[in-house]
């Protein structure tokens, strides 16, 4: 079965950086587009970064220029480098396939990112 395990979150001051990792198992990782989502308290889960199987990427305006998604197919892992963090980036971050590509796999536990001084 598919398993997604996120890690790398933490508490960081505004303007700081974090690098999140998501290890996937149970899928032929290299053929799938992957995404990073986040969900803040009381808000819907939103897609904040997408990487296609060929390596091209896409971001919403809210994170463009600050977040970078990458993948290592040999390690079945997708990363999210987050720079210039803002308090509004505070959320639980998850990885999964982008919603347009199919039904989501079982969600992992996510990793908490808190941006606060």
C-alpha positions as CSV (number, residue, x, y, z in Angstrom):
1,X,0.0,0.0,0.0
2,X,1.0,3.6,-0.5
3,X,2.7,5.3,2.4
4,X,3.8,8.9,2.6
5,X,6.0,10.1,5.5
6,X,6.7,13.8,5.9
7,X,9.4,15.3,8.0
8,X,11.5,18.4,8.6
9,X,9.0,20.8,10.1
10,X,9.6,23.0,13.1
11,X,9.5,26.4,14.7
12,X,11.3,29.1,12.7
13,X,11.4,32.9,12.9
14,X,9.9,35.1,10.2
15,X,12.4,35.3,7.3
16,X,13.8,31.9,8.2
17,X,14.1,28.7,6.1
18,X,13.1,25.1,6.4
19,X,13.5,22.0,4.2
20,X,10.7,19.5,4.3
21,X,11.1,15.9,3.0
22,X,8.5,13.3,2.0
23,X,9.4,9.7,1.6
24,X,7.0,7.7,-0.5
25,X,6.7,3.9,-0.7
26,X,4.3,1.5,-2.4
27,X,4.2,3.4,-5.7
28,X,6.3,3.7,-8.8
29,X,7.4,7.1,-7.6
30,X,9.2,8.4,-10.7
31,X,6.1,8.3,-13.0
32,X,3.9,10.5,-10.8
33,X,3.6,14.2,-10.4
34,X,3.9,15.1,-6.7
35,X,2.6,18.0,-4.7
36,X,3.1,19.7,-1.3
37,X,-0.1,20.8,0.4
38,X,-0.6,22.7,3.6
39,X,-3.5,23.1,6.0
40,X,-3.8,25.9,8.5
41,X,-6.2,25.7,11.4
42,X,-9.8,26.4,10.2
43,X,-8.8,26.5,6.6
44,X,-9.0,24.1,3.7
45,X,-6.0,22.2,2.5
46,X,-4.2,24.0,-0.3
47,X,-1.7,22.9,-2.9
48,X,1.5,25.0,-2.6
49,X,3.9,23.3,-4.9
50,X,3.8,20.7,-7.8
51,X,6.6,18.8,-9.5
52,X,5.9,16.8,-12.6
53,X,7.5,13.6,-13.4
54,X,9.8,15.4,-15.9
55,X,10.9,17.9,-13.2
56,X,9.0,21.0,-14.2
57,X,7.4,22.8,-11.3
58,X,4.4,25.0,-10.5
59,X,3.6,27.3,-7.6
60,X,0.7,29.6,-6.6
61,X,1.5,33.3,-6.3
62,X,1.5,33.1,-2.5
63,X,4.7,31.1,-2.4
64,X,6.3,31.7,-5.8
65,X,9.9,32.9,-5.4
66,X,10.1,31.6,-1.8
67,X,9.4,27.9,-2.1
68,X,11.2,25.3,-4.2
69,X,10.0,21.8,-4.8
70,X,12.4,19.1,-5.9
71,X,12.5,15.3,-6.2
72,X,15.0,12.5,-5.9
73,X,13.5,9.5,-7.8
74,X,16.3,7.3,-6.6
75,X,15.2,7.9,-3.0
76,X,11.5,8.1,-3.7
77,X,11.5,11.4,-2.0
78,X,10.1,14.9,-2.7
79,X,11.5,18.0,-1.0
80,X,10.2,21.5,-0.3
81,X,12.7,24.2,0.4
82,X,11.0,27.1,2.1
83,X,12.8,30.4,2.3
84,X,11.6,33.8,3.5
85,X,9.0,32.2,5.7
86,X,6.1,34.3,6.9
87,X,3.7,33.8,9.8
88,X,0.9,33.0,7.3
89,X,3.0,30.0,6.2
90,X,2.2,28.4,9.5
91,X,0.4,25.1,8.8
92,X,0.7,21.4,8.7
93,X,2.4,20.4,5.5
94,X,1.6,17.2,3.6
95,X,2.7,15.6,0.4
96,X,0.5,13.7,-2.1
97,X,-0.3,13.6,-5.7
98,X,-1.9,16.8,-7.1
99,X,-5.7,16.6,-7.0
100,X,-6.0,17.0,-10.8
101,X,-3.9,13.8,-11.3
102,X,-6.2,11.4,-9.4
103,X,-7.7,10.5,-6.1
104,X,-5.2,11.2,-3.3
105,X,-3.3,8.4,-1.7
106,X,-3.7,7.9,2.0
107,X,-2.5,11.1,3.8
108,X,0.5,10.9,6.0
109,X,0.7,12.5,9.4
110,X,2.1,15.7,8.0
111,X,4.8,17.9,9.5
112,X,4.0,21.1,11.5
113,X,5.6,24.3,10.4
114,X,5.3,27.3,12.7
115,X,6.6,30.7,11.8
116,X,6.7,33.0,14.8
117,X,9.0,35.4,16.6
